[in-house]
Amino acid sequence: MKKILIAEDDEMMLKAMEFKMVKEGYEVILCQNGKIALEKIISEKPDLIISDIMMPFVSGLDIVKKVKLELSLSIPIIMLSAVGLEKTVLEAFELGADDFITKPFSPNELSIRVKRLLQKR
């Protein structure tokens, strides 16, 4: 069973994504801020990370930087943001993010993007 880590500080959004991913057959690790997410990434070694950009303590961009550049892990990362600012999106991709979804989004769209990235691994 593939493990997906979701880092999102909006409780409703977190629960909605968890529901969809569990229904799709994934094991889900929930993190309500970036600090917890980094600890869980190191201890749990997820197969894929879904992370909001704007979070308390550690941002989604910091997570991408840590995972891709400092730890050199090849875990696919999908970034989420309500702010579709081009500068932020480009920075996420430059740091190594694999995909980007602007909120609000359909759970089915997320599911398809997750499957696509996991098939590449």
MISE-975704 format. One line per field, with one value per residue: x, y, z of N, C-alpha, C, O, CB in turn. Coordinates in nm, 4 decimals. Glycine has a CB too. Layout:
<recs>
n_X <- X | ...
n_Y <- Y | ...
n_Z <- Z | ...
ca_X <- X | ...
ca_Y <- Y | ...
ca_Z <- Z | ...
c_X <- X | ...
c_Y <- Y | ...
c_Z <- Z | ...
o_X <- X | ...
o_Y <- Y | ...
o_Z <- Z | ...
cb_X <- X | ...
cb_Y <- Y | ...
cb_Z <- Z | ...
</recs>
This chain:
<recs>
n_X <- 0.0843 | 0.0620 | 0.2058 | 0.0885 | 0.1723 | 0.0095 | 0.0260 | -0.1322 | -0.2888 | -0.5541 | -0.8200 | -1.0655 | -1.0080 | -0.7929 | -0.9168 | -1.0971 | -0.9226 | -0.7930 | -1.0067 | -1.0670 | -0.8210 | -0.7862 | -1.0097 | -0.9305 | -0.7468 | -0.5008 | -0.2478 | -0.2594 | -0.0868 | -0.1336 | -0.0634 | -0.0683 | 0.0887 | 0.3926 | 0.6225 | 0.5682 | 0.5231 | 0.7810 | 0.9177 | 0.7718 | 0.8123 | 1.0785 | 1.0749 | 0.8703 | 0.8966 | 0.7291 | 0.5528 | 0.4619 | 0.4111 | 0.1774 | 0.1405 | 0.0410 | 0.1178 | 0.1215 | 0.1700 | 0.1757 | 0.4799 | 0.6677 | 0.6959 | 0.5332 | 0.7094 | 0.9531 | 0.9494 | 0.9682 | 1.2234 | 1.3842 | 1.3305 | 1.3909 | 1.6366 | 1.8130 | 1.7881 | 1.7945 | 1.5908 | 1.3802 | 1.1059 | 0.7877 | 0.6274 | 0.3318 | 0.2176 | -0.0051 | -0.2138 | -0.4030 | -0.3400 | -0.2593 | -0.0169 | 0.2076 | 0.4855 | 0.5291 | 0.4461 | 0.6334 | 0.8667 | 0.8213 | 0.8352 | 1.1003 | 1.2395 | 1.1924 | 0.9370 | 0.6827 | 0.4290 | 0.1460 | -0.1400 | -0.4135 | -0.6162 | -0.9720 | -1.0037 | -1.0985 | -1.1581 | -1.1321 | -0.9591 | -0.7250 | -0.6808 | -0.6289 | -0.3915 | -0.2220 | -0.2143 | -0.0893 | 0.1672 | 0.2627 | 0.2777 | 0.4984 | 0.7091
n_Y <- -0.1189 | 0.2134 | 0.5032 | 0.8177 | 1.1436 | 1.4142 | 1.7549 | 2.0111 | 2.2977 | 2.3650 | 2.2273 | 2.1187 | 2.0873 | 1.9122 | 1.6818 | 1.6225 | 1.5566 | 1.3402 | 1.1568 | 1.1050 | 0.9950 | 0.7686 | 0.6255 | 0.5673 | 0.3760 | 0.4287 | 0.4573 | 0.7046 | 0.9855 | 1.2375 | 1.5841 | 1.8818 | 2.1043 | 2.2450 | 2.1803 | 1.9420 | 1.7863 | 1.7703 | 1.6187 | 1.3786 | 1.3045 | 1.2297 | 1.0206 | 0.8443 | 0.8015 | 0.8615 | 0.7711 | 0.9688 | 1.3221 | 1.5635 | 1.8981 | 2.2022 | 2.5420 | 2.7754 | 2.7549 | 2.7173 | 2.7604 | 2.5962 | 2.6448 | 2.5226 | 2.5523 | 2.5455 | 2.2812 | 2.1462 | 2.2329 | 2.1225 | 1.8411 | 1.7823 | 1.9197 | 1.9323 | 1.6780 | 1.5184 | 1.3446 | 1.1428 | 1.1721 | 1.2272 | 1.5474 | 1.7237 | 2.0439 | 2.2654 | 2.5527 | 2.8392 | 3.0756 | 3.1492 | 3.2623 | 3.3456 | 3.3745 | 3.2339 | 2.9775 | 2.9210 | 2.9288 | 2.7077 | 2.4981 | 2.5353 | 2.4636 | 2.1969 | 2.0819 | 1.8583 | 1.8865 | 2.1143 | 2.2422 | 2.4590 | 2.5869 | 2.6298 | 2.2745 | 1.9775 | 1.6682 | 1.4446 | 1.5306 | 1.5652 | 1.2991 | 1.1766 | 1.3085 | 1.2228 | 0.9437 | 0.9455 | 1.0507 | 0.8552 | 0.6325 | 0.6865 | 0.6302
n_Z <- 0.0000 | -0.0939 | 0.0583 | 0.1528 | 0.2378 | 0.3779 | 0.4079 | 0.5499 | 0.6732 | 0.6972 | 0.8445 | 0.7394 | 0.4663 | 0.4870 | 0.5969 | 0.3895 | 0.1786 | 0.2969 | 0.3214 | 0.0484 | -0.0453 | 0.1209 | 0.0460 | -0.2097 | -0.1601 | -0.0367 | 0.2198 | 0.4641 | 0.5939 | 0.8159 | 0.8532 | 1.0317 | 1.0123 | 0.8731 | 1.0193 | 1.1620 | 0.9378 | 0.8169 | 1.0108 | 0.9988 | 0.7328 | 0.7325 | 0.9234 | 0.8352 | 0.5593 | 0.3103 | 0.0006 | -0.1580 | -0.1432 | -0.0443 | -0.0246 | 0.1269 | 0.0427 | 0.2078 | 0.5381 | 0.8987 | 1.0913 | 0.9166 | 0.5762 | 0.2721 | 0.0591 | 0.1911 | 0.2719 | 0.0258 | -0.0526 | 0.1527 | 0.1260 | -0.1482 | -0.2135 | 0.0165 | 0.1500 | -0.0684 | -0.1684 | -0.3733 | -0.3676 | -0.5006 | -0.5130 | -0.4628 | -0.4829 | -0.3131 | -0.3363 | -0.2486 | -0.3408 | -0.6485 | -0.7363 | -0.9860 | -0.9432 | -0.7033 | -0.7783 | -0.9794 | -0.8236 | -0.6581 | -0.8478 | -0.9364 | -0.7082 | -0.7058 | -0.6956 | -0.8124 | -0.9140 | -0.9268 | -0.7760 | -0.7855 | -0.5296 | -0.5003 | -0.5640 | -0.7457 | -0.5794 | -0.7401 | -0.9405 | -0.7927 | -0.7193 | -0.9705 | -1.0417 | -0.8349 | -0.8815 | -1.1346 | -1.0756 | -0.8978 | -1.0615 | -1.2143 | -1.0502
ca_X <- 0.0000 | 0.1409 | 0.1888 | 0.0826 | 0.1754 | -0.0616 | 0.0557 | -0.2346 | -0.3319 | -0.6994 | -0.8743 | -1.1671 | -0.9371 | -0.7134 | -1.0090 | -1.1514 | -0.8172 | -0.7723 | -1.1196 | -1.0504 | -0.7020 | -0.8133 | -1.1067 | -0.8548 | -0.6624 | -0.3689 | -0.2258 | -0.2450 | -0.0240 | -0.1830 | 0.0204 | -0.1363 | 0.1824 | 0.5138 | 0.7217 | 0.5305 | 0.5412 | 0.9230 | 0.9507 | 0.7065 | 0.8762 | 1.2022 | 1.0478 | 0.7737 | 0.9360 | 0.6109 | 0.5733 | 0.4227 | 0.3789 | 0.0866 | 0.1645 | -0.0036 | 0.2336 | 0.1139 | 0.1440 | 0.2514 | 0.6138 | 0.7506 | 0.6099 | 0.5429 | 0.8326 | 1.0628 | 0.9424 | 1.0245 | 1.3672 | 1.4444 | 1.3174 | 1.4571 | 1.7729 | 1.8978 | 1.7853 | 1.8059 | 1.4945 | 1.3077 | 0.9626 | 0.7111 | 0.5580 | 0.2268 | 0.1954 | -0.1402 | -0.2194 | -0.5175 | -0.2788 | -0.1925 | 0.0801 | 0.3032 | 0.6182 | 0.5299 | 0.4368 | 0.7641 | 0.9634 | 0.7949 | 0.8909 | 1.2466 | 1.2912 | 1.1781 | 0.7995 | 0.6465 | 0.2993 | 0.0900 | -0.2850 | -0.4694 | -0.7401 | -1.0277 | -0.9869 | -1.1824 | -1.0878 | -1.0997 | -0.8391 | -0.6129 | -0.6632 | -0.5644 | -0.2530 | -0.1496 | -0.1910 | 0.0078 | 0.3016 | 0.3045 | 0.3094 | 0.6325 | 0.8106
ca_Y <- 0.0000 | 0.3374 | 0.5974 | 0.9577 | 1.2407 | 1.5377 | 1.8669 | 2.1132 | 2.3531 | 2.3790 | 2.0996 | 2.0665 | 2.0463 | 1.7956 | 1.5689 | 1.5908 | 1.4868 | 1.2113 | 1.0725 | 1.0639 | 0.9115 | 0.6408 | 0.5593 | 0.5201 | 0.2648 | 0.4709 | 0.4848 | 0.8498 | 1.0460 | 1.3753 | 1.6807 | 2.0113 | 2.2131 | 2.2028 | 2.1248 | 1.8013 | 1.7210 | 1.7365 | 1.5079 | 1.2569 | 1.2681 | 1.1596 | 0.8954 | 0.7557 | 0.7803 | 0.8447 | 0.7523 | 1.0930 | 1.4297 | 1.6695 | 2.0035 | 2.3399 | 2.6317 | 2.8616 | 2.6810 | 2.7667 | 2.7092 | 2.5651 | 2.6559 | 2.4160 | 2.5723 | 2.4959 | 2.1345 | 2.1048 | 2.2586 | 2.0239 | 1.7062 | 1.7661 | 1.9706 | 1.8959 | 1.5336 | 1.4531 | 1.2357 | 1.1523 | 1.1605 | 1.3283 | 1.6453 | 1.8057 | 2.1651 | 2.3225 | 2.6905 | 2.9218 | 3.1889 | 3.0978 | 3.3616 | 3.2835 | 3.3744 | 3.1248 | 2.8529 | 2.9006 | 2.8964 | 2.5685 | 2.4097 | 2.5487 | 2.3897 | 2.0537 | 2.0317 | 1.7816 | 1.9295 | 2.2273 | 2.2529 | 2.5784 | 2.5640 | 2.4973 | 2.1757 | 1.8584 | 1.5514 | 1.3536 | 1.5839 | 1.5304 | 1.1545 | 1.1480 | 1.3582 | 1.1335 | 0.8178 | 0.9709 | 1.0639 | 0.7281 | 0.5396 | 0.7213 | 0.5858
ca_Z <- 0.0000 | -0.1041 | 0.1695 | 0.1113 | 0.3466 | 0.3441 | 0.4974 | 0.5224 | 0.8020 | 0.6969 | 0.8914 | 0.6465 | 0.3453 | 0.5262 | 0.6112 | 0.2564 | 0.1036 | 0.3625 | 0.2838 | -0.0912 | -0.0610 | 0.1880 | -0.0415 | -0.3263 | -0.1180 | 0.0112 | 0.3621 | 0.4698 | 0.7115 | 0.8210 | 0.9248 | 1.0299 | 0.9859 | 0.8042 | 1.1130 | 1.1807 | 0.8077 | 0.7984 | 1.1021 | 0.9476 | 0.6051 | 0.7669 | 0.9962 | 0.7673 | 0.4190 | 0.2254 | -0.1434 | -0.2230 | -0.0487 | -0.0886 | 0.0738 | 0.1071 | 0.0453 | 0.3259 | 0.6614 | 1.0151 | 1.1277 | 0.8006 | 0.4570 | 0.1730 | -0.0190 | 0.2754 | 0.2678 | -0.1039 | -0.0472 | 0.2435 | 0.0697 | -0.2786 | -0.2215 | 0.1305 | 0.1752 | -0.2006 | -0.1811 | -0.5014 | -0.3392 | -0.5746 | -0.4282 | -0.5229 | -0.4035 | -0.3164 | -0.2905 | -0.2854 | -0.4103 | -0.7670 | -0.7823 | -1.0771 | -0.8814 | -0.6051 | -0.8544 | -1.0427 | -0.7181 | -0.6172 | -0.9512 | -0.9352 | -0.5925 | -0.7316 | -0.6876 | -0.9316 | -0.9646 | -0.8532 | -0.7913 | -0.7235 | -0.4559 | -0.4711 | -0.6706 | -0.7331 | -0.5243 | -0.8507 | -1.0065 | -0.7047 | -0.7306 | -1.0993 | -1.0358 | -0.7437 | -0.9550 | -1.2417 | -1.0181 | -0.8377 | -1.1701 | -1.2638 | -0.9540
c_X <- 0.0882 | 0.1031 | 0.1926 | 0.0807 | 0.1055 | -0.0317 | -0.0378 | -0.2867 | -0.4825 | -0.7606 | -0.9748 | -1.1026 | -0.8583 | -0.8018 | -1.0664 | -1.0491 | -0.7916 | -0.8815 | -1.1009 | -0.9332 | -0.7210 | -0.9092 | -1.0378 | -0.7565 | -0.5227 | -0.3666 | -0.1955 | -0.1844 | -0.0653 | -0.0919 | -0.0465 | -0.0418 | 0.3104 | 0.6189 | 0.6947 | 0.5549 | 0.6871 | 0.9654 | 0.8961 | 0.7686 | 1.0016 | 1.1729 | 0.9616 | 0.8089 | 0.8140 | 0.6468 | 0.5408 | 0.3852 | 0.2829 | 0.1007 | 0.1077 | 0.1215 | 0.2348 | 0.0736 | 0.2237 | 0.3849 | 0.7057 | 0.6588 | 0.6268 | 0.6686 | 0.9544 | 1.0664 | 1.0041 | 1.1760 | 1.4386 | 1.4450 | 1.4032 | 1.6041 | 1.8621 | 1.9041 | 1.8039 | 1.7146 | 1.4170 | 1.1575 | 0.8887 | 0.6351 | 0.4567 | 0.2040 | 0.0528 | -0.1320 | -0.3461 | -0.4671 | -0.2033 | -0.0941 | 0.1882 | 0.4421 | 0.6320 | 0.5281 | 0.5722 | 0.8703 | 0.9468 | 0.8550 | 1.0433 | 1.3092 | 1.2749 | 1.0389 | 0.7637 | 0.5149 | 0.2466 | -0.0592 | -0.3318 | -0.6010 | -0.8453 | -1.0081 | -1.0788 | -1.1010 | -1.0494 | -0.9763 | -0.7153 | -0.5794 | -0.5898 | -0.4177 | -0.1660 | -0.1153 | -0.0825 | 0.1504 | 0.3518 | 0.3394 | 0.4505 | 0.7422 | 0.8514
c_Y <- 0.1243 | 0.4337 | 0.7408 | 1.0466 | 1.3673 | 1.6427 | 1.9821 | 2.1641 | 2.3782 | 2.2415 | 2.0370 | 2.0126 | 1.9177 | 1.6712 | 1.5258 | 1.5124 | 1.3489 | 1.1129 | 1.0167 | 0.9670 | 0.7728 | 0.5585 | 0.5005 | 0.4080 | 0.3014 | 0.4778 | 0.6346 | 0.8950 | 1.1926 | 1.4640 | 1.8175 | 2.1307 | 2.1557 | 2.1390 | 1.9759 | 1.7243 | 1.6799 | 1.6199 | 1.3756 | 1.2107 | 1.1859 | 1.0251 | 0.7964 | 0.7222 | 0.7577 | 0.8267 | 0.8789 | 1.1944 | 1.5269 | 1.7789 | 2.1383 | 2.4280 | 2.7137 | 2.7808 | 2.7404 | 2.6929 | 2.6858 | 2.5682 | 2.5346 | 2.4279 | 2.5228 | 2.3426 | 2.0836 | 2.1192 | 2.1519 | 1.8841 | 1.6888 | 1.8071 | 1.9234 | 1.7454 | 1.4520 | 1.3318 | 1.2536 | 1.1324 | 1.2672 | 1.4194 | 1.7230 | 1.9240 | 2.2134 | 2.4674 | 2.7595 | 3.0432 | 3.1339 | 3.1993 | 3.2943 | 3.2717 | 3.2562 | 2.9893 | 2.8209 | 2.8634 | 2.7520 | 2.4713 | 2.4159 | 2.4698 | 2.2387 | 1.9968 | 1.9625 | 1.8255 | 2.0416 | 2.2332 | 2.3775 | 2.5423 | 2.6642 | 2.4040 | 2.0571 | 1.7442 | 1.4526 | 1.3994 | 1.5480 | 1.3818 | 1.1165 | 1.1916 | 1.2697 | 1.0033 | 0.8345 | 0.9782 | 0.9323 | 0.6240 | 0.5637 | 0.6653 | 0.4431
c_Z <- 0.0000 | 0.0071 | 0.1182 | 0.2350 | 0.2984 | 0.4501 | 0.4608 | 0.6556 | 0.8092 | 0.7253 | 0.7937 | 0.5185 | 0.3717 | 0.5319 | 0.4759 | 0.1742 | 0.1632 | 0.3189 | 0.1425 | -0.1081 | 0.0042 | 0.1011 | -0.1648 | -0.2895 | -0.0701 | 0.1632 | 0.3703 | 0.6028 | 0.7104 | 0.9049 | 0.9150 | 1.0196 | 0.9254 | 0.8939 | 1.1349 | 1.0509 | 0.7870 | 0.8873 | 1.0475 | 0.8154 | 0.6339 | 0.8332 | 0.9178 | 0.6225 | 0.3276 | 0.0775 | -0.2210 | -0.1153 | -0.1166 | 0.0165 | 0.0315 | 0.1098 | 0.1739 | 0.4482 | 0.7756 | 1.0315 | 1.0085 | 0.6782 | 0.3650 | 0.0882 | 0.0596 | 0.2752 | 0.1379 | -0.1017 | 0.0368 | 0.1796 | -0.0552 | -0.2788 | -0.1066 | 0.1542 | 0.0473 | -0.2157 | -0.3117 | -0.4819 | -0.4203 | -0.4781 | -0.5115 | -0.4296 | -0.4219 | -0.2729 | -0.3377 | -0.3621 | -0.5304 | -0.8234 | -0.8649 | -1.0150 | -0.7831 | -0.6749 | -0.9174 | -0.9403 | -0.6729 | -0.7180 | -0.9543 | -0.8208 | -0.6092 | -0.7166 | -0.8194 | -0.9941 | -0.8764 | -0.8805 | -0.7166 | -0.6550 | -0.5022 | -0.5908 | -0.6445 | -0.6742 | -0.6346 | -0.9263 | -0.9246 | -0.7200 | -0.8594 | -1.0978 | -0.9461 | -0.8165 | -1.0604 | -1.1868 | -0.9589 | -0.9443 | -1.2240 | -1.1746 | -0.9795
o_X <- 0.1776 | -0.0133 | 0.2865 | -0.0010 | 0.1376 | -0.0603 | -0.0245 | -0.3246 | -0.5341 | -0.7542 | -0.9699 | -1.1389 | -0.8573 | -0.7656 | -1.0826 | -1.0835 | -0.7709 | -0.8518 | -1.1168 | -0.9460 | -0.6770 | -0.8919 | -1.0802 | -0.6908 | -0.4351 | -0.4691 | -0.1151 | -0.2249 | -0.0358 | -0.0485 | -0.0777 | -0.0866 | 0.3330 | 0.6955 | 0.7860 | 0.6018 | 0.7143 | 1.0404 | 0.9650 | 0.7763 | 1.0275 | 1.2389 | 0.9788 | 0.7569 | 0.7967 | 0.7565 | 0.5851 | 0.3339 | 0.3039 | 0.0755 | 0.1236 | 0.2209 | 0.3372 | -0.0425 | 0.3260 | 0.3993 | 0.8111 | 0.5553 | 0.7207 | 0.7279 | 1.0472 | 1.1737 | 1.0829 | 1.2483 | 1.5413 | 1.5480 | 1.4789 | 1.6876 | 1.9746 | 2.0120 | 1.8263 | 1.7556 | 1.3917 | 1.0898 | 0.9221 | 0.5850 | 0.4897 | 0.1746 | -0.0038 | -0.0539 | -0.3907 | -0.5410 | -0.0947 | -0.0886 | 0.2522 | 0.5092 | 0.7344 | 0.5998 | 0.6198 | 0.9543 | 1.0454 | 0.9185 | 1.1090 | 1.4189 | 1.3361 | 1.0219 | 0.8097 | 0.4920 | 0.2953 | -0.1010 | -0.2958 | -0.6866 | -0.8093 | -0.9974 | -1.1300 | -0.9863 | -0.9472 | -0.8971 | -0.6136 | -0.4627 | -0.4989 | -0.3306 | -0.0497 | -0.0007 | 0.0053 | 0.2427 | 0.4705 | 0.4223 | 0.5145 | 0.8569 | 0.9360
o_Y <- 0.1385 | 0.4454 | 0.7811 | 1.0281 | 1.4210 | 1.6224 | 2.0428 | 2.0850 | 2.4096 | 2.1510 | 1.9167 | 1.9056 | 1.8262 | 1.5667 | 1.4064 | 1.4143 | 1.2520 | 0.9988 | 0.8968 | 0.8669 | 0.6718 | 0.4377 | 0.3978 | 0.3517 | 0.2152 | 0.5010 | 0.6859 | 0.8494 | 1.2645 | 1.4252 | 1.8645 | 2.2454 | 2.0347 | 2.0535 | 1.8936 | 1.6105 | 1.5676 | 1.5325 | 1.2736 | 1.0906 | 1.0852 | 0.9258 | 0.6755 | 0.6250 | 0.6484 | 0.8624 | 0.8963 | 1.1578 | 1.5673 | 1.7548 | 2.1824 | 2.3919 | 2.7210 | 2.7421 | 2.8056 | 2.5778 | 2.7486 | 2.5015 | 2.4561 | 2.3272 | 2.4655 | 2.2823 | 1.9890 | 2.0289 | 2.0980 | 1.8166 | 1.5924 | 1.7380 | 1.8793 | 1.6905 | 1.3311 | 1.2288 | 1.3661 | 1.0811 | 1.3853 | 1.3745 | 1.7800 | 1.9060 | 2.2043 | 2.5023 | 2.7411 | 3.1055 | 3.0778 | 3.2201 | 3.1989 | 3.1699 | 3.1879 | 2.8974 | 2.7077 | 2.7770 | 2.6814 | 2.3732 | 2.3134 | 2.4155 | 2.1610 | 1.8751 | 2.0040 | 1.8042 | 2.0623 | 2.2295 | 2.3996 | 2.4760 | 2.7755 | 2.4494 | 2.0397 | 1.7240 | 1.3848 | 1.3167 | 1.5057 | 1.3447 | 1.0335 | 1.1199 | 1.2445 | 0.9583 | 0.7494 | 0.9198 | 0.9013 | 0.5363 | 0.4711 | 0.6538 | 0.3893
o_Z <- 0.0834 | 0.0454 | 0.0495 | 0.3252 | 0.1924 | 0.5681 | 0.3546 | 0.7419 | 0.9165 | 0.6420 | 0.7681 | 0.4695 | 0.2893 | 0.4776 | 0.4504 | 0.1084 | 0.0902 | 0.2836 | 0.1196 | -0.1787 | -0.0509 | 0.0850 | -0.2178 | -0.3770 | -0.0633 | 0.2273 | 0.2924 | 0.7097 | 0.6150 | 1.0133 | 0.8056 | 1.0182 | 0.9265 | 0.8494 | 1.1275 | 1.0537 | 0.7445 | 0.8439 | 1.0496 | 0.7894 | 0.5680 | 0.8027 | 0.9331 | 0.5677 | 0.2736 | 0.0345 | -0.3345 | -0.0095 | -0.2309 | 0.1345 | -0.0823 | 0.1730 | 0.2418 | 0.4619 | 0.7542 | 0.9902 | 0.9993 | 0.6768 | 0.3784 | 0.0495 | 0.0024 | 0.2780 | 0.1392 | -0.1438 | -0.0045 | 0.1793 | -0.0666 | -0.3373 | -0.1299 | 0.1761 | 0.0532 | -0.2692 | -0.3549 | -0.5709 | -0.4108 | -0.3751 | -0.6156 | -0.3114 | -0.5309 | -0.1844 | -0.4510 | -0.4382 | -0.5152 | -0.9446 | -0.8206 | -1.0322 | -0.7811 | -0.6355 | -0.9096 | -0.9658 | -0.6517 | -0.6794 | -0.9727 | -0.8347 | -0.5359 | -0.7238 | -0.9258 | -1.1131 | -0.7652 | -0.9962 | -0.6010 | -0.7136 | -0.5404 | -0.7047 | -0.5340 | -0.7141 | -0.6248 | -0.9717 | -0.9796 | -0.7322 | -0.8571 | -1.1469 | -0.9777 | -0.8133 | -1.0746 | -1.2435 | -0.9687 | -0.9197 | -1.2738 | -1.2180 | -0.9080
cb_X <- -0.0956 | 0.1201 | 0.2982 | -0.0423 | 0.3225 | -0.2151 | 0.2070 | -0.3521 | -0.2585 | -0.7509 | -0.9406 | -1.2695 | -0.8424 | -0.6449 | -1.1230 | -1.1919 | -0.6866 | -0.7719 | -1.2511 | -1.0296 | -0.5795 | -0.8738 | -1.2167 | -0.7785 | -0.6500 | -0.3307 | -0.1068 | -0.3805 | 0.1348 | -0.3249 | 0.1666 | -0.2195 | 0.2136 | 0.5734 | 0.7184 | 0.3811 | 0.4960 | 1.0108 | 0.8934 | 0.5560 | 0.9119 | 1.2884 | 0.9799 | 0.6383 | 1.0316 | 0.5188 | 0.4877 | 0.3044 | 0.5086 | -0.0657 | 0.3120 | -0.1089 | 0.2328 | 0.0144 | 0.1779 | 0.1675 | 0.5997 | 0.8231 | 0.6421 | 0.4209 | 0.8501 | 1.0478 | 0.7952 | 0.9643 | 1.3944 | 1.3677 | 1.1711 | 1.3841 | 1.7702 | 1.8475 | 1.6542 | 1.9494 | 1.3974 | 1.3615 | 0.9333 | 0.6126 | 0.6591 | 0.0936 | 0.2953 | -0.2388 | -0.0977 | -0.5991 | -0.1833 | -0.2947 | 0.1426 | 0.3112 | 0.6435 | 0.4093 | 0.3267 | 0.8067 | 0.9470 | 0.6425 | 0.8347 | 1.2864 | 1.2205 | 1.2663 | 0.6989 | 0.6386 | 0.1989 | 0.1593 | -0.3579 | -0.4907 | -0.7168 | -1.1782 | -0.8389 | -1.2417 | -1.1754 | -1.2175 | -0.8495 | -0.6466 | -0.7989 | -0.6395 | -0.2504 | -0.2342 | -0.3209 | -0.0269 | 0.3023 | 0.1939 | 0.2066 | 0.6473 | 0.7595
cb_Y <- 0.0003 | 0.4045 | 0.5761 | 0.9845 | 1.2710 | 1.5130 | 1.9107 | 2.0559 | 2.4822 | 2.4370 | 2.1192 | 2.1767 | 2.1590 | 1.8195 | 1.6056 | 1.7205 | 1.5696 | 1.2277 | 1.1517 | 1.1867 | 0.9826 | 0.6639 | 0.6584 | 0.6369 | 0.1711 | 0.6073 | 0.3953 | 0.9169 | 1.0290 | 1.3788 | 1.6847 | 2.0254 | 2.2927 | 2.3189 | 2.2012 | 1.7889 | 1.8146 | 1.8585 | 1.5350 | 1.2815 | 1.3959 | 1.2462 | 0.9268 | 0.8188 | 0.6598 | 0.9645 | 0.6367 | 1.0699 | 1.5039 | 1.6186 | 2.0172 | 2.3841 | 2.7250 | 2.9765 | 2.5322 | 2.7512 | 2.5803 | 2.4246 | 2.7856 | 2.4167 | 2.7222 | 2.5488 | 2.0854 | 2.1886 | 2.3990 | 2.0207 | 1.6765 | 1.8464 | 2.1204 | 1.9641 | 1.4951 | 1.4103 | 1.2316 | 1.0481 | 1.1763 | 1.2606 | 1.7426 | 1.7232 | 2.2762 | 2.2425 | 2.7668 | 2.9650 | 3.2708 | 3.0596 | 3.4366 | 3.3628 | 3.5092 | 3.1368 | 2.8628 | 3.0265 | 2.9918 | 2.5432 | 2.4470 | 2.6962 | 2.4353 | 1.9810 | 2.1478 | 1.6361 | 1.8111 | 2.3612 | 2.1243 | 2.6909 | 2.5753 | 2.5080 | 2.1293 | 1.8178 | 1.4810 | 1.3425 | 1.7384 | 1.5637 | 1.0845 | 1.2187 | 1.5037 | 1.1042 | 0.7695 | 1.1015 | 1.1722 | 0.6741 | 0.5530 | 0.8725 | 0.5997
cb_Z <- 0.1222 | -0.2415 | 0.2766 | 0.0224 | 0.3926 | 0.3327 | 0.4870 | 0.4343 | 0.8291 | 0.5599 | 1.0258 | 0.6114 | 0.2966 | 0.6631 | 0.7071 | 0.1816 | 0.1030 | 0.5173 | 0.2930 | -0.1800 | 0.0002 | 0.3314 | -0.0844 | -0.3900 | -0.2287 | -0.0485 | 0.4242 | 0.4486 | 0.7108 | 0.8772 | 0.8663 | 1.1530 | 1.1161 | 0.7359 | 1.2492 | 1.2245 | 0.6939 | 0.8279 | 1.2441 | 0.9284 | 0.5210 | 0.8595 | 1.1271 | 0.7701 | 0.4090 | 0.2412 | -0.1949 | -0.3223 | -0.0003 | -0.1039 | 0.0987 | 0.2177 | -0.0775 | 0.3029 | 0.6443 | 1.1434 | 1.2037 | 0.8159 | 0.3793 | 0.0839 | -0.0562 | 0.4205 | 0.2810 | -0.2200 | 0.0107 | 0.3783 | 0.0365 | -0.3822 | -0.2243 | 0.2554 | 0.2417 | -0.2247 | -0.0584 | -0.6014 | -0.1851 | -0.6731 | -0.3614 | -0.5460 | -0.4429 | -0.2251 | -0.3386 | -0.1595 | -0.3155 | -0.8728 | -0.6631 | -1.2060 | -0.8080 | -0.5097 | -0.9637 | -1.1183 | -0.5980 | -0.6032 | -1.0887 | -0.9241 | -0.4653 | -0.6429 | -0.6567 | -0.8974 | -0.9696 | -0.8929 | -0.7379 | -0.8286 | -0.3026 | -0.4353 | -0.6807 | -0.8702 | -0.4188 | -0.9467 | -1.0247 | -0.5562 | -0.7252 | -1.2142 | -0.9844 | -0.6156 | -1.0216 | -1.3154 | -0.9105 | -0.7464 | -1.2836 | -1.2741 | -0.8117
</recs>
